[in-house]
Amino acid sequence: MSRSKPGTDGSLRDAVARKGSFVGTLKAVAWSFFGVRKSKDHADDLARLNPVHLIVAGLLAGVGFVVALVFLVRWVVRSGVAA
């Protein structure tokens, strides 16, 4: 069995071995929450980001988004604007 560069044969083991940084993954997740992304940048992310980092960053961003919404709603309700 020959060893190829990580990410060249599409296996999960090669995908997890990618060297993408966690900060870069957070940026990609933030852009995905915003909803605007160039197709070239998206293709670059698919080639270099680690799927484990993506899952962790996505969960953290999702939890952060929900917590921010809860605090926003509490602030609006307490301020009396919603009454």
N, C-alpha and C positions, 0 to 999 in steps of 0.2 A: 504494500500500500504506500503510495507516494504522498508526501506531505506537500500541500500547496499553500499559497499565502492565505491568511485568514480572509474569509468573505468571498473567495473565488469560486467555490463549488456549491455554495448555498446551504451547507449543513448547519444545524443549530450549534454544534460545537465551534465551528469557525465563526459564526455570528457572535457568540459570547466572547470569543477571543479578540474581538475588535478593540482597538485602543482609543476609541473616542472618549473625550473627557466628560465628566459629569456636568461641568459647567456648560459645555457645548450642548449637552443633552437638555439641560434646563432651558437654554435659549430656544432650542427647537420646540420644546413643549410650550413655552410661552408664545412663540409665533403661532403654534397650532391653536392655542386658546383664542388668539386674536383673529385667526381665520384668513390671514393674508400670507401667501408664501409663493415664491417663484418655483416653477417646476424643476429648474436646475438645482436650486438649493434643497428641494425635497429629495431629489435623486442622490445628491451628495450625502444627505443625512442617512438615507437608507444604506448607503455603501459604507459609512464609517461609524455609525452609532451602535453602541452595545444594547441589545434588546433588554437586558436586565436593568441597565440604567434607565431606559425608556419607561419601563414598568414602574420603577421606584419614583422617578421624576413625575410621571403622570399621576400616580396616587398622591404624592405630596402636593402637587399643584391642584388637584381636585379637592383635597381636604382643605387646603388654604383658601380656595375659591368659596367653598361652602361656609367656612368660618367667617370670611370677610362679609359674605351676604348676611349671615346671622347678625353680626355686629352692626351692619348698616341698617337692617330692619329694626333692631332694638333701639338704635339711636334715633331713627325717624319716629318710632312710636313714642319714645320718651320725650321727644322735643315738642310733641303736640301737633305737628304738621299733618299727621295722618288722621286726626280726629275730625 
